[in-house]
């Protein structure tokens, strides 16, 4: 049976979706925006700071769902501008230091709230 995951340590959903859903040993984490959960605002004006906040939010949702960054199987990164790929990748690599997950990165026309980056993931639950 599907389990809905929610934590106050990550921003609330900005639409009709859950922060994550769990099913048996899998956790599906919705796209995490660079929003500070305490203020509801985007945390930085540049992609490195926004990527860091996205990954902190991802980490919080993963932990709330009984998982971790080390258990991520697949991540997807959405970038407002693909020229930010190297800067995003630098921060991303500092969170996934060993055996990084499979990943795709895409340029998209727009992201919610004017964000520069959004990160979603599928992980194994412990």
C-alpha positions in Angstrom: 0.0 0.0 0.0 1.2 3.5 -0.8 2.5 5.6 2.1 2.5 9.4 2.0 5.7 11.0 3.4 5.7 14.5 4.8 8.2 16.4 6.9 8.3 20.0 8.2 12.1 19.9 7.6 11.4 20.4 3.8 9.2 22.9 2.1 5.5 22.1 1.8 4.3 21.1 -1.7 3.5 24.0 -3.9 0.7 22.1 -5.6 -1.5 19.0 -5.3 1.3 16.4 -4.7 3.1 14.8 -1.8 6.7 15.4 -0.8 7.2 11.7 -1.3 5.4 8.4 -1.6 6.7 5.1 -0.4 5.8 1.7 -1.6 7.5 -1.3 0.0 11.2 -0.7 -0.3 11.0 2.2 -2.7 10.7 5.9 -2.0 9.7 8.3 -4.8 10.6 11.9 -3.9 8.9 14.8 -5.7 11.0 17.5 -7.2 12.6 19.6 -4.5 12.9 23.3 -5.1 15.4 25.6 -3.5 12.9 26.8 -0.9 13.8 27.3 2.8 11.3 25.3 4.7 11.2 27.9 7.5 10.5 30.9 5.3 8.9 29.5 2.2 11.3 31.6 0.1 13.9 30.7 -2.5 17.3 30.8 -0.7 19.8 32.0 -3.2 20.0 34.0 -6.5 22.6 31.7 -8.0 22.5 28.0 -9.1 25.1 26.7 -6.6 23.2 28.0 -3.6 19.9 26.8 -5.0 21.3 23.4 -5.8 22.5 23.1 -2.2 19.1 23.9 -0.8 17.4 21.5 -3.2 19.7 18.7 -2.0 19.2 19.6 1.7 15.4 19.4 1.1 15.8 16.1 -0.8 17.9 14.8 2.1 15.3 15.8 4.7 12.5 14.1 2.7 14.6 11.0 2.1 15.3 10.7 5.9 11.6 11.2 6.7 10.8 8.3 4.4 13.4 6.0 5.9 16.1 6.5 3.3 19.2 8.5 2.7 21.2 10.1 -0.1 23.4 7.0 -0.2 20.3 4.9 -1.1 19.2 7.0 -4.1 18.9 4.9 -7.2 18.0 7.6 -9.7 17.9 11.4 -9.7 16.6 13.9 -12.1 17.8 17.5 -12.2 15.8 20.2 -14.0 17.8 23.3 -14.9 16.4 26.7 -16.1 19.6 27.1 -18.1 21.8 24.1 -19.1 24.8 26.5 -19.0 24.4 26.1 -15.2 25.2 22.4 -15.5 28.9 22.6 -14.3 28.0 24.8 -11.3 25.1 22.5 -10.3 27.3 19.4 -10.8 30.0 20.8 -8.5 27.5 21.0 -5.6 25.8 17.8 -6.6 29.1 15.9 -6.5 29.7 17.1 -2.9 26.5 15.3 -1.8 27.0 12.1 -3.8 30.6 11.4 -3.1 30.7 7.6 -3.5 28.8 5.5 -6.0 26.5 8.2 -7.2 23.1 7.3 -8.5 22.0 7.2 -12.1 21.0 10.7 -13.2 19.5 12.7 -15.9 19.7 16.5 -16.2 17.5 18.6 -18.5 17.0 22.2 -19.4 13.4 23.3 -19.0 11.6 26.4 -20.0 10.5 27.4 -16.5 10.4 26.0 -12.9 7.9 26.9 -10.2 8.5 30.1 -8.2 11.2 31.2 -10.7 13.7 28.6 -9.4 16.9 27.9 -11.4 17.0 24.2 -10.4 14.8 21.3 -9.1 15.9 17.8 -8.0 13.8 14.7 -7.7 14.8 11.1 -6.8 13.9 7.5 -6.4 15.5 5.7 -3.5 15.6 2.4 -1.5 14.1 2.5 2.0 15.8 0.7 4.8 
